[in-house]
């Protein structure tokens, strides 16, 4: 069995995309809670600089999520 077979890549991509989409919403909520922690919480869109930071962290985490999803799934076969 090859490590990067077609079905393995598909599993990693689906896991990556689901993690990325779901956590985008979560991270924007956390961003607003942190930004307004000493005030009434509002909802604002992060600045471009903050979006870059959020996207970089989410991409690394999503890649790890995809890899470990594949890895643990392949160990159960």
mmCIF file of the N, C-alpha and C atoms, coordinates in Angstrom:
data_MODEL
# 
_entry.id   MODEL 
# 
loop_
_atom_site.group_PDB 
_atom_site.id 
_atom_site.type_symbol 
_atom_site.label_atom_id 
_atom_site.label_alt_id 
_atom_site.label_comp_id 
_atom_site.label_asym_id 
_atom_site.label_entity_id 
_atom_site.label_seq_id 
_atom_site.pdbx_PDB_ins_code 
_atom_site.Cartn_x 
_atom_site.Cartn_y 
_atom_site.Cartn_z 
_atom_site.occupancy 
_atom_site.B_iso_or_equiv 
_atom_site.pdbx_formal_charge 
_atom_site.auth_seq_id 
_atom_site.auth_comp_id 
_atom_site.auth_asym_id 
_atom_site.auth_atom_id 
_atom_site.pdbx_PDB_model_num 
ATOM 1   N N  . UNK A 1 1  ? 0.844   -1.188 0.000  1.00 0.00 ? 1  UNK A N  1 
ATOM 2   C CA . UNK A 1 1  ? 0.000   0.000  0.000  1.00 0.00 ? 1  UNK A CA 1 
ATOM 3   C C  . UNK A 1 1  ? 0.883   1.242  0.000  1.00 0.00 ? 1  UNK A C  1 
ATOM 4   N N  . UNK A 1 2  ? 0.630   2.150  -0.889 1.00 0.00 ? 2  UNK A N  1 
ATOM 5   C CA . UNK A 1 2  ? 1.369   3.392  -0.951 1.00 0.00 ? 2  UNK A CA 1 
ATOM 6   C C  . UNK A 1 2  ? 0.808   4.372  0.057  1.00 0.00 ? 2  UNK A C  1 
ATOM 7   N N  . UNK A 1 3  ? 1.701   5.165  0.634  1.00 0.00 ? 3  UNK A N  1 
ATOM 8   C CA . UNK A 1 3  ? 1.290   6.138  1.643  1.00 0.00 ? 3  UNK A CA 1 
ATOM 9   C C  . UNK A 1 3  ? 0.346   7.177  1.046  1.00 0.00 ? 3  UNK A C  1 
ATOM 10  N N  . UNK A 1 4  ? 0.635   7.636  -0.170 1.00 0.00 ? 4  UNK A N  1 
ATOM 11  C CA . UNK A 1 4  ? -0.180  8.669  -0.793 1.00 0.00 ? 4  UNK A CA 1 
ATOM 12  C C  . UNK A 1 4  ? -0.976  8.108  -1.966 1.00 0.00 ? 4  UNK A C  1 
ATOM 13  N N  . UNK A 1 5  ? -1.842  7.154  -1.695 1.00 0.00 ? 5  UNK A N  1 
ATOM 14  C CA . UNK A 1 5  ? -2.714  6.625  -2.748 1.00 0.00 ? 5  UNK A CA 1 
ATOM 15  C C  . UNK A 1 5  ? -3.856  7.614  -2.972 1.00 0.00 ? 5  UNK A C  1 
ATOM 16  N N  . UNK A 1 6  ? -4.631  7.374  -4.007 1.00 0.00 ? 6  UNK A N  1 
ATOM 17  C CA . UNK A 1 6  ? -5.729  8.269  -4.364 1.00 0.00 ? 6  UNK A CA 1 
ATOM 18  C C  . UNK A 1 6  ? -6.736  8.429  -3.227 1.00 0.00 ? 6  UNK A C  1 
ATOM 19  N N  . UNK A 1 7  ? -7.113  7.324  -2.590 1.00 0.00 ? 7  UNK A N  1 
ATOM 20  C CA . UNK A 1 7  ? -8.086  7.411  -1.499 1.00 0.00 ? 7  UNK A CA 1 
ATOM 21  C C  . UNK A 1 7  ? -7.490  8.111  -0.280 1.00 0.00 ? 7  UNK A C  1 
ATOM 22  N N  . UNK A 1 8  ? -6.190  7.943  -0.049 1.00 0.00 ? 8  UNK A N  1 
ATOM 23  C CA . UNK A 1 8  ? -5.537  8.628  1.072  1.00 0.00 ? 8  UNK A CA 1 
ATOM 24  C C  . UNK A 1 8  ? -5.513  10.136 0.855  1.00 0.00 ? 8  UNK A C  1 
ATOM 25  N N  . UNK A 1 9  ? -5.186  10.539 -0.364 1.00 0.00 ? 9  UNK A N  1 
ATOM 26  C CA . UNK A 1 9  ? -5.170  11.969 -0.682 1.00 0.00 ? 9  UNK A CA 1 
ATOM 27  C C  . UNK A 1 9  ? -6.578  12.543 -0.534 1.00 0.00 ? 9  UNK A C  1 
ATOM 28  N N  . UNK A 1 10 ? -7.583  11.816 -0.990 1.00 0.00 ? 10 UNK A N  1 
ATOM 29  C CA . UNK A 1 10 ? -8.975  12.275 -0.887 1.00 0.00 ? 10 UNK A CA 1 
ATOM 30  C C  . UNK A 1 10 ? -9.359  12.473 0.581  1.00 0.00 ? 10 UNK A C  1 
ATOM 31  N N  . UNK A 1 11 ? -9.025  11.516 1.432  1.00 0.00 ? 11 UNK A N  1 
ATOM 32  C CA . UNK A 1 11 ? -9.324  11.623 2.859  1.00 0.00 ? 11 UNK A CA 1 
ATOM 33  C C  . UNK A 1 11 ? -8.631  12.831 3.481  1.00 0.00 ? 11 UNK A C  1 
ATOM 34  N N  . UNK A 1 12 ? -7.367  13.044 3.132  1.00 0.00 ? 12 UNK A N  1 
ATOM 35  C CA . UNK A 1 12 ? -6.622  14.176 3.683  1.00 0.00 ? 12 UNK A CA 1 
ATOM 36  C C  . UNK A 1 12 ? -7.210  15.500 3.213  1.00 0.00 ? 12 UNK A C  1 
ATOM 37  N N  . UNK A 1 13 ? -7.601  15.584 1.946  1.00 0.00 ? 13 UNK A N  1 
ATOM 38  C CA . UNK A 1 13 ? -8.162  16.827 1.406  1.00 0.00 ? 13 UNK A CA 1 
ATOM 39  C C  . UNK A 1 13 ? -9.504  17.141 2.046  1.00 0.00 ? 13 UNK A C  1 
ATOM 40  N N  . UNK A 1 14 ? -10.371 16.152 2.162  1.00 0.00 ? 14 UNK A N  1 
ATOM 41  C CA . UNK A 1 14 ? -11.685 16.368 2.784  1.00 0.00 ? 14 UNK A CA 1 
ATOM 42  C C  . UNK A 1 14 ? -11.520 16.797 4.237  1.00 0.00 ? 14 UNK A C  1 
ATOM 43  N N  . UNK A 1 15 ? -10.658 16.117 4.974  1.00 0.00 ? 15 UNK A N  1 
ATOM 44  C CA . UNK A 1 15 ? -10.417 16.472 6.368  1.00 0.00 ? 15 UNK A CA 1 
ATOM 45  C C  . UNK A 1 15 ? -9.864  17.892 6.477  1.00 0.00 ? 15 UNK A C  1 
ATOM 46  N N  . UNK A 1 16 ? -8.906  18.242 5.614  1.00 0.00 ? 16 UNK A N  1 
ATOM 47  C CA . UNK A 1 16 ? -8.319  19.581 5.593  1.00 0.00 ? 16 UNK A CA 1 
ATOM 48  C C  . UNK A 1 16 ? -9.390  20.629 5.348  1.00 0.00 ? 16 UNK A C  1 
ATOM 49  N N  . UNK A 1 17 ? -10.219 20.440 4.315  1.00 0.00 ? 17 UNK A N  1 
ATOM 50  C CA . UNK A 1 17 ? -11.230 21.431 3.962  1.00 0.00 ? 17 UNK A CA 1 
ATOM 51  C C  . UNK A 1 17 ? -12.292 21.601 5.045  1.00 0.00 ? 17 UNK A C  1 
ATOM 52  N N  . UNK A 1 18 ? -12.760 20.493 5.609  1.00 0.00 ? 18 UNK A N  1 
ATOM 53  C CA . UNK A 1 18 ? -13.752 20.593 6.685  1.00 0.00 ? 18 UNK A CA 1 
ATOM 54  C C  . UNK A 1 18 ? -13.193 21.345 7.879  1.00 0.00 ? 18 UNK A C  1 
ATOM 55  N N  . UNK A 1 19 ? -11.992 21.004 8.273  1.00 0.00 ? 19 UNK A N  1 
ATOM 56  C CA . UNK A 1 19 ? -11.346 21.686 9.398  1.00 0.00 ? 19 UNK A CA 1 
ATOM 57  C C  . UNK A 1 19 ? -11.210 23.171 9.098  1.00 0.00 ? 19 UNK A C  1 
ATOM 58  N N  . UNK A 1 20 ? -10.750 23.498 7.895  1.00 0.00 ? 20 UNK A N  1 
ATOM 59  C CA . UNK A 1 20 ? -10.496 24.890 7.523  1.00 0.00 ? 20 UNK A CA 1 
ATOM 60  C C  . UNK A 1 20 ? -11.774 25.720 7.558  1.00 0.00 ? 20 UNK A C  1 
ATOM 61  N N  . UNK A 1 21 ? -12.857 25.202 6.984  1.00 0.00 ? 21 UNK A N  1 
ATOM 62  C CA . UNK A 1 21 ? -14.119 25.950 6.916  1.00 0.00 ? 21 UNK A CA 1 
ATOM 63  C C  . UNK A 1 21 ? -14.728 26.125 8.304  1.00 0.00 ? 21 UNK A C  1 
ATOM 64  N N  . UNK A 1 22 ? -14.826 25.040 9.046  1.00 0.00 ? 22 UNK A N  1 
ATOM 65  C CA . UNK A 1 22 ? -15.436 25.114 10.375 1.00 0.00 ? 22 UNK A CA 1 
ATOM 66  C C  . UNK A 1 22 ? -14.639 26.018 11.302 1.00 0.00 ? 22 UNK A C  1 
ATOM 67  N N  . UNK A 1 23 ? -13.338 25.901 11.265 1.00 0.00 ? 23 UNK A N  1 
ATOM 68  C CA . UNK A 1 23 ? -12.514 26.696 12.172 1.00 0.00 ? 23 UNK A CA 1 
ATOM 69  C C  . UNK A 1 23 ? -12.377 28.150 11.767 1.00 0.00 ? 23 UNK A C  1 
ATOM 70  N N  . UNK A 1 24 ? -12.683 28.490 10.518 1.00 0.00 ? 24 UNK A N  1 
ATOM 71  C CA . UNK A 1 24 ? -12.702 29.903 10.142 1.00 0.00 ? 24 UNK A CA 1 
ATOM 72  C C  . UNK A 1 24 ? -13.731 30.647 10.988 1.00 0.00 ? 24 UNK A C  1 
ATOM 73  N N  . UNK A 1 25 ? -14.921 30.081 11.091 1.00 0.00 ? 25 UNK A N  1 
ATOM 74  C CA . UNK A 1 25 ? -15.965 30.711 11.904 1.00 0.00 ? 25 UNK A CA 1 
ATOM 75  C C  . UNK A 1 25 ? -15.569 30.750 13.374 1.00 0.00 ? 25 UNK A C  1 
ATOM 76  N N  . UNK A 1 26 ? -15.051 29.657 13.872 1.00 0.00 ? 26 UNK A N  1 
ATOM 77  C CA . UNK A 1 26 ? -14.645 29.601 15.273 1.00 0.00 ? 26 UNK A CA 1 
ATOM 78  C C  . UNK A 1 26 ? -13.550 30.625 15.571 1.00 0.00 ? 26 UNK A C  1 
ATOM 79  N N  . UNK A 1 27 ? -12.574 30.735 14.683 1.00 0.00 ? 27 UNK A N  1 
ATOM 80  C CA . UNK A 1 27 ? -11.473 31.659 14.924 1.00 0.00 ? 27 UNK A CA 1 
ATOM 81  C C  . UNK A 1 27 ? -11.908 33.118 14.880 1.00 0.00 ? 27 UNK A C  1 
ATOM 82  N N  . UNK A 1 28 ? -12.858 33.452 14.024 1.00 0.00 ? 28 UNK A N  1 
ATOM 83  C CA . UNK A 1 28 ? -13.369 34.827 13.990 1.00 0.00 ? 28 UNK A CA 1 
ATOM 84  C C  . UNK A 1 28 ? -14.117 35.131 15.287 1.00 0.00 ? 28 UNK A C  1 
ATOM 85  N N  . UNK A 1 29 ? -14.853 34.172 15.807 1.00 0.00 ? 29 UNK A N  1 
ATOM 86  C CA . UNK A 1 29 ? -15.535 34.359 17.093 1.00 0.00 ? 29 UNK A CA 1 
ATOM 87  C C  . UNK A 1 29 ? -14.514 34.542 18.212 1.00 0.00 ? 29 UNK A C  1 
ATOM 88  N N  . UNK A 1 30 ? -13.485 33.694 18.241 1.00 0.00 ? 30 UNK A N  1 
ATOM 89  C CA . UNK A 1 30 ? -12.434 33.828 19.262 1.00 0.00 ? 30 UNK A CA 1 
ATOM 90  C C  . UNK A 1 30 ? -11.686 35.151 19.125 1.00 0.00 ? 30 UNK A C  1 
ATOM 91  N N  . UNK A 1 31 ? -11.448 35.583 17.895 1.00 0.00 ? 31 UNK A N  1 
ATOM 92  C CA . UNK A 1 31 ? -10.796 36.863 17.637 1.00 0.00 ? 31 UNK A CA 1 
ATOM 93  C C  . UNK A 1 31 ? -11.589 37.999 18.290 1.00 0.00 ? 31 UNK A C  1 
ATOM 94  N N  . UNK A 1 32 ? -12.908 37.987 18.095 1.00 0.00 ? 32 UNK A N  1 
ATOM 95  C CA . UNK A 1 32 ? -13.755 39.045 18.653 1.00 0.00 ? 32 UNK A CA 1 
ATOM 96  C C  . UNK A 1 32 ? -13.839 38.962 20.164 1.00 0.00 ? 32 UNK A C  1 
ATOM 97  N N  . UNK A 1 33 ? -13.892 37.765 20.719 1.00 0.00 ? 33 UNK A N  1 
ATOM 98  C CA . UNK A 1 33 ? -13.908 37.628 22.177 1.00 0.00 ? 33 UNK A CA 1 
ATOM 99  C C  . UNK A 1 33 ? -12.618 38.177 22.767 1.00 0.00 ? 33 UNK A C  1 
ATOM 100 N N  . UNK A 1 34 ? -11.485 37.837 22.151 1.00 0.00 ? 34 UNK A N  1 
ATOM 101 C CA . UNK A 1 34 ? -10.196 38.332 22.646 1.00 0.00 ? 34 UNK A CA 1 
ATOM 102 C C  . UNK A 1 34 ? -10.036 39.826 22.473 1.00 0.00 ? 34 UNK A C  1 
ATOM 103 N N  . UNK A 1 35 ? -10.476 40.356 21.364 1.00 0.00 ? 35 UNK A N  1 
ATOM 104 C CA . UNK A 1 35 ? -10.339 41.787 21.087 1.00 0.00 ? 35 UNK A CA 1 
ATOM 105 C C  . UNK A 1 35 ? -11.189 42.631 22.034 1.00 0.00 ? 35 UNK A C  1 
ATOM 106 N N  . UNK A 1 36 ? -12.350 42.129 22.388 1.00 0.00 ? 36 UNK A N  1 
ATOM 107 C CA . UNK A 1 36 ? -13.265 42.883 23.224 1.00 0.00 ? 36 UNK A CA 1 
ATOM 108 C C  . UNK A 1 36 ? -13.440 42.249 24.602 1.00 0.00 ? 36 UNK A C  1 
ATOM 109 N N  . UNK A 1 37 ? -12.398 41.621 25.125 1.00 0.00 ? 37 UNK A N  1 
ATOM 110 C CA . UNK A 1 37 ? -12.529 40.892 26.393 1.00 0.00 ? 37 UNK A CA 1 
ATOM 111 C C  . UNK A 1 37 ? -12.844 41.795 27.577 1.00 0.00 ? 37 UNK A C  1 
ATOM 112 N N  . UNK A 1 38 ? -12.414 43.053 27.535 1.00 0.00 ? 38 UNK A N  1 
ATOM 113 C CA . UNK A 1 38 ? -12.675 43.970 28.645 1.00 0.00 ? 38 UNK A CA 1 
ATOM 114 C C  . UNK A 1 38 ? -13.833 44.912 28.363 1.00 0.00 ? 38 UNK A C  1 
ATOM 115 N N  . UNK A 1 39 ? -14.517 44.697 27.259 1.00 0.00 ? 39 UNK A N  1 
ATOM 116 C CA . UNK A 1 39 ? -15.623 45.565 26.854 1.00 0.00 ? 39 UNK A CA 1 
ATOM 117 C C  . UNK A 1 39 ? -16.793 44.688 26.437 1.00 0.00 ? 39 UNK A C  1 
ATOM 118 N N  . UNK A 1 40 ? -17.863 45.339 26.010 1.00 0.00 ? 40 UNK A N  1 
ATOM 119 C CA . UNK A 1 40 ? -18.989 44.592 25.447 1.00 0.00 ? 40 UNK A CA 1 
ATOM 120 C C  . UNK A 1 40 ? -18.515 43.938 24.145 1.00 0.00 ? 40 UNK A C  1 
ATOM 121 N N  . UNK A 1 41 ? -18.758 42.644 24.001 1.00 0.00 ? 41 UNK A N  1 
ATOM 122 C CA . UNK A 1 41 ? -18.301 41.923 22.819 1.00 0.00 ? 41 UNK A CA 1 
ATOM 123 C C  . UNK A 1 41 ? -19.086 42.371 21.592 1.00 0.00 ? 41 UNK A C  1 
ATOM 124 N N  . UNK A 1 42 ? -18.346 42.724 20.551 1.00 0.00 ? 42 UNK A N  1 
ATOM 125 C CA . UNK A 1 42 ? -18.926 43.115 19.271 1.00 0.00 ? 42 UNK A CA 1 
ATOM 126 C C  . UNK A 1 42 ? -18.449 42.122 18.225 1.00 0.00 ? 42 UNK A C  1 
ATOM 127 N N  . UNK A 1 43 ? -18.960 42.245 17.029 1.00 0.00 ? 43 UNK A N  1 
ATOM 128 C CA . UNK A 1 43 ? -18.505 41.399 15.934 1.00 0.00 ? 43 UNK A CA 1 
ATOM 129 C C  . UNK A 1 43 ? -17.892 42.286 14.864 1.00 0.00 ? 43 UNK A C  1 
ATOM 130 N N  . UNK A 1 44 ? -16.573 42.150 14.679 1.00 0.00 ? 44 UNK A N  1 
ATOM 131 C CA . UNK A 1 44 ? -15.867 42.882 13.628 1.00 0.00 ? 44 UNK A CA 1 
ATOM 132 C C  . UNK A 1 44 ? -15.057 41.883 12.810 1.00 0.00 ? 44 UNK A C  1 
ATOM 133 N N  . UNK A 1 45 ? -14.812 42.239 11.572 1.00 0.00 ? 45 UNK A N  1 
ATOM 134 C CA . UNK A 1 45 ? -13.995 41.410 10.691 1.00 0.00 ? 45 UNK A CA 1 
ATOM 135 C C  . UNK A 1 45 ? -12.527 41.733 10.992 1.00 0.00 ? 45 UNK A C  1 
ATOM 136 N N  . UNK A 1 46 ? -11.679 40.712 11.113 1.00 0.00 ? 46 UNK A N  1 
ATOM 137 C CA . UNK A 1 46 ? -10.257 40.962 11.397 1.00 0.00 ? 46 UNK A CA 1 
ATOM 138 C C  . UNK A 1 46 ? -9.597  41.785 10.284 1.00 0.00 ? 46 UNK A C  1 
ATOM 139 N N  . UNK A 1 47 ? -8.531  42.495 10.661 1.00 0.00 ? 47 UNK A N  1 
ATOM 140 C CA . UNK A 1 47 ? -7.756  43.261 9.682  1.00 0.00 ? 47 UNK A CA 1 
ATOM 141 C C  . UNK A 1 47 ? -7.026  42.295 8.747  1.00 0.00 ? 47 UNK A C  1 
ATOM 142 N N  . UNK A 1 48 ? -6.483  42.816 7.656  1.00 0.00 ? 48 UNK A N  1 
ATOM 143 C CA . UNK A 1 48 ? -5.744  41.963 6.713  1.00 0.00 ? 48 UNK A CA 1 
ATOM 144 C C  . UNK A 1 48 ? -4.558  41.285 7.399  1.00 0.00 ? 48 UNK A C  1 
ATOM 145 N N  . UNK A 1 49 ? -3.869  42.025 8.245  1.00 0.00 ? 49 UNK A N  1 
ATOM 146 C CA . UNK A 1 49 ? -2.717  41.471 8.971  1.00 0.00 ? 49 UNK A CA 1 
ATOM 147 C C  . UNK A 1 49 ? -3.166  40.320 9.880  1.00 0.00 ? 49 UNK A C  1 
ATOM 148 N N  . UNK A 1 50 ? -4.271  40.507 10.580 1.00 0.00 ? 50 UNK A N  1 
ATOM 149 C CA . UNK A 1 50 ? -4.786  39.459 11.460 1.00 0.00 ? 50 UNK A CA 1 
ATOM 150 C C  . UNK A 1 50 ? -5.299  38.266 10.653 1.00 0.00 ? 50 UNK A C  1 
ATOM 151 N N  . UNK A 1 51 ? -5.924  38.506 9.485  1.00 0.00 ? 51 UNK A N  1 
ATOM 152 C CA . UNK A 1 51 ? -6.377  37.406 8.631  1.00 0.00 ? 51 UNK A CA 1 
ATOM 153 C C  . UNK A 1 51 ? -5.200  36.543 8.202  1.00 0.00 ? 51 UNK A C  1 
ATOM 154 N N  . UNK A 1 52 ? -4.091  37.189 7.835  1.00 0.00 ? 52 UNK A N  1 
ATOM 155 C CA . UNK A 1 52 ? -2.905  36.430 7.420  1.00 0.00 ? 52 UNK A CA 1 
ATOM 156 C C  . UNK A 1 52 ? -2.443  35.516 8.546  1.00 0.00 ? 52 UNK A C  1 
ATOM 157 N N  . UNK A 1 53 ? -2.380  36.038 9.762  1.00 0.00 ? 53 UNK A N  1 
ATOM 158 C CA . UNK A 1 53 ? -1.978  35.228 10.919 1.00 0.00 ? 53 UNK A CA 1 
ATOM 159 C C  . UNK A 1 53 ? -2.952  34.070 11.143 1.00 0.00 ? 53 UNK A C  1 
ATOM 160 N N  . UNK A 1 54 ? -4.239  34.370 11.088 1.00 0.00 ? 54 UNK A N  1 
ATOM 161 C CA . UNK A 1 54 ? -5.270  33.340 11.299 1.00 0.00 ? 54 UNK A CA 1 
ATOM 162 C C  . UNK A 1 54 ? -5.154  32.254 10.228 1.00 0.00 ? 54 UNK A C  1 
ATOM 163 N N  . UNK A 1 55 ? -5.008  32.646 8.974  1.00 0.00 ? 55 UNK A N  1 
ATOM 164 C CA . UNK A 1 55 ? -4.944  31.684 7.867  1.00 0.00 ? 55 UNK A CA 1 
ATOM 165 C C  . UNK A 1 55 ? -3.694  30.808 7.970  1.00 0.00 ? 55 UNK A C  1 
ATOM 166 N N  . UNK A 1 56 ? -2.554  31.391 8.323  1.00 0.00 ? 56 UNK A N  1 
ATOM 167 C CA . UNK A 1 56 ? -1.325  30.601 8.458  1.00 0.00 ? 56 UNK A CA 1 
ATOM 168 C C  . UNK A 1 56 ? -1.477  29.549 9.544  1.00 0.00 ? 56 UNK A C  1 
ATOM 169 N N  . UNK A 1 57 ? -1.961  29.953 10.701 1.00 0.00 ? 57 UNK A N  1 
ATOM 170 C CA . UNK A 1 57 ? -2.132  28.998 11.808 1.00 0.00 ? 57 UNK A CA 1 
ATOM 171 C C  . UNK A 1 57 ? -3.148  27.931 11.440 1.00 0.00 ? 57 UNK A C  1 
ATOM 172 N N  . UNK A 1 58 ? -4.260  28.330 10.818 1.00 0.00 ? 58 UNK A N  1 
ATOM 173 C CA . UNK A 1 58 ? -5.298  27.366 10.433 1.00 0.00 ? 58 UNK A CA 1 
ATOM 174 C C  . UNK A 1 58 ? -4.783  26.394 9.374  1.00 0.00 ? 58 UNK A C  1 
ATOM 175 N N  . UNK A 1 59 ? -3.978  26.866 8.436  1.00 0.00 ? 59 UNK A N  1 
ATOM 176 C CA . UNK A 1 59 ? -3.457  25.992 7.388  1.00 0.00 ? 59 UNK A CA 1 
ATOM 177 C C  . UNK A 1 59 ? -2.547  24.922 7.977  1.00 0.00 ? 59 UNK A C  1 
ATOM 178 N N  . UNK A 1 60 ? -1.663  25.319 8.873  1.00 0.00 ? 60 UNK A N  1 
ATOM 179 C CA . UNK A 1 60 ? -0.780  24.341 9.523  1.00 0.00 ? 60 UNK A CA 1 
ATOM 180 C C  . UNK A 1 60 ? -1.611  23.333 10.314 1.00 0.00 ? 60 UNK A C  1 
ATOM 181 N N  . UNK A 1 61 ? -2.568  23.821 11.089 1.00 0.00 ? 61 UNK A N  1 
ATOM 182 C CA . UNK A 1 61 ? -3.408  22.928 11.886 1.00 0.00 ? 61 UNK A CA 1 
ATOM 183 C C  . UNK A 1 61 ? -4.252  22.019 10.991 1.00 0.00 ? 61 UNK A C  1 
ATOM 184 N N  . UNK A 1 62 ? -4.763  22.547 9.881  1.00 0.00 ? 62 UNK A N  1 
ATOM 185 C CA . UNK A 1 62 ? -5.582  21.743 8.970  1.00 0.00 ? 62 UNK A CA 1 
ATOM 186 C C  . UNK A 1 62 ? -4.746  20.658 8.287  1.00 0.00 ? 62 UNK A C  1 
ATOM 187 N N  . UNK A 1 63 ? -3.512  20.979 7.914  1.00 0.00 ? 63 UNK A N  1 
ATOM 188 C CA . UNK A 1 63 ? -2.622  19.971 7.332  1.00 0.00 ? 63 UNK A CA 1 
ATOM 189 C C  . UNK A 1 63 ? -2.338  18.861 8.335  1.00 0.00 ? 63 UNK A C  1 
ATOM 190 N N  . UNK A 1 64 ? -2.071  19.230 9.571  1.00 0.00 ? 64 UNK A N  1 
ATOM 191 C CA . UNK A 1 64 ? -1.854  18.231 10.621 1.00 0.00 ? 64 UNK A CA 1 
ATOM 192 C C  . UNK A 1 64 ? -3.111  17.393 10.840 1.00 0.00 ? 64 UNK A C  1 
ATOM 193 N N  . UNK A 1 65 ? -4.277  18.041 10.848 1.00 0.00 ? 65 UNK A N  1 
ATOM 194 C CA . UNK A 1 65 ? -5.547  17.337 11.002 1.00 0.00 ? 65 UNK A CA 1 
ATOM 195 C C  . UNK A 1 65 ? -5.735  16.310 9.887  1.00 0.00 ? 65 UNK A C  1 
ATOM 196 N N  . UNK A 1 66 ? -5.484  16.725 8.656  1.00 0.00 ? 66 UNK A N  1 
ATOM 197 C CA . UNK A 1 66 ? -5.627  15.817 7.523  1.00 0.00 ? 66 UNK A CA 1 
ATOM 198 C C  . UNK A 1 66 ? -4.666  14.644 7.600  1.00 0.00 ? 66 UNK A C  1 
ATOM 199 N N  . UNK A 1 67 ? -3.410  14.930 7.935  1.00 0.00 ? 67 UNK A N  1 
ATOM 200 C CA . UNK A 1 67 ? -2.413  13.869 8.042  1.00 0.00 ? 67 UNK A CA 1 
ATOM 201 C C  . UNK A 1 67 ? -2.764  12.881 9.143  1.00 0.00 ? 67 UNK A C  1 
ATOM 202 N N  . UNK A 1 68 ? -3.095  13.382 10.330 1.00 0.00 ? 68 UNK A N  1 
ATOM 203 C CA . UNK A 1 68 ? -3.395  12.486 11.449 1.00 0.00 ? 68 UNK A CA 1 
ATOM 204 C C  . UNK A 1 68 ? -4.707  11.729 11.243 1.00 0.00 ? 68 UNK A C  1 
ATOM 205 N N  . UNK A 1 69 ? -5.676  12.334 10.559 1.00 0.00 ? 69 UNK A N  1 
ATOM 206 C CA . UNK A 1 69 ? -6.906  11.610 10.224 1.00 0.00 ? 69 UNK A CA 1 
ATOM 207 C C  . UNK A 1 69 ? -6.569  10.410 9.356  1.00 0.00 ? 69 UNK A C  1 
ATOM 208 N N  . UNK A 1 70 ? -5.749  10.653 8.320  1.00 0.00 ? 70 UNK A N  1 
ATOM 209 C CA . UNK A 1 70 ? -5.326  9.537  7.475  1.00 0.00 ? 70 UNK A CA 1 
ATOM 210 C C  . UNK A 1 70 ? -4.537  8.512  8.282  1.00 0.00 ? 70 UNK A C  1 
ATOM 211 N N  . UNK A 1 71 ? -3.581  8.982  9.058  1.00 0.00 ? 71 UNK A N  1 
ATOM 212 C CA . UNK A 1 71 ? -2.671  8.085  9.770  1.00 0.00 ? 71 UNK A CA 1 
ATOM 213 C C  . UNK A 1 71 ? -3.416  7.173  10.750 1.00 0.00 ? 71 UNK A C  1 
ATOM 214 N N  . UNK A 1 72 ? -4.295  7.776  11.560 1.00 0.00 ? 72 UNK A N  1 
ATOM 215 C CA . UNK A 1 72 ? -5.058  6.962  12.521 1.00 0.00 ? 72 UNK A CA 1 
ATOM 216 C C  . UNK A 1 72 ? -6.053  6.036  11.813 1.00 0.00 ? 72 UNK A C  1 
ATOM 217 N N  . UNK A 1 73 ? -6.636  6.504  10.719 1.00 0.00 ? 73 UNK A N  1 
ATOM 218 C CA . UNK A 1 73 ? -7.566  5.674  9.962  1.00 0.00 ? 73 UNK A CA 1 
ATOM 219 C C  . UNK A 1 73 ? -6.837  4.489  9.334  1.00 0.00 ? 73 UNK A C  1 
ATOM 220 N N  . UNK A 1 74 ? -5.619  4.717  8.834  1.00 0.00 ? 74 UNK A N  1 
ATOM 221 C CA . UNK A 1 74 ? -4.867  3.623  8.206  1.00 0.00 ? 74 UNK A CA 1 
ATOM 222 C C  . UNK A 1 74 ? -4.395  2.610  9.237  1.00 0.00 ? 74 UNK A C  1 
ATOM 223 N N  . UNK A 1 75 ? -4.226  3.005  10.482 1.00 0.00 ? 75 UNK A N  1 
ATOM 224 C CA . UNK A 1 75 ? -3.788  2.088  11.544 1.00 0.00 ? 75 UNK A CA 1 
ATOM 225 C C  . UNK A 1 75 ? -4.916  1.172  11.989 1.00 0.00 ? 75 UNK A C  1 
ATOM 226 N N  . UNK A 1 76 ? -6.170  1.538  11.703 1.00 0.00 ? 76 UNK A N  1 
ATOM 227 C CA . UNK A 1 76 ? -7.307  0.712  12.115 1.00 0.00 ? 76 UNK A CA 1 
ATOM 228 C C  . UNK A 1 76 ? -7.694  -0.313 11.062 1.00 0.00 ? 76 UNK A C  1 
ATOM 229 N N  . UNK A 1 77 ? -7.048  -0.270 9.909  1.00 0.00 ? 77 UNK A N  1 
ATOM 230 C CA . UNK A 1 77 ? -7.376  -1.237 8.843  1.00 0.00 ? 77 UNK A CA 1 
ATOM 231 C C  . UNK A 1 77 ? -6.665  -2.538 9.050  1.00 0.00 ? 77 UNK A C  1 
# 
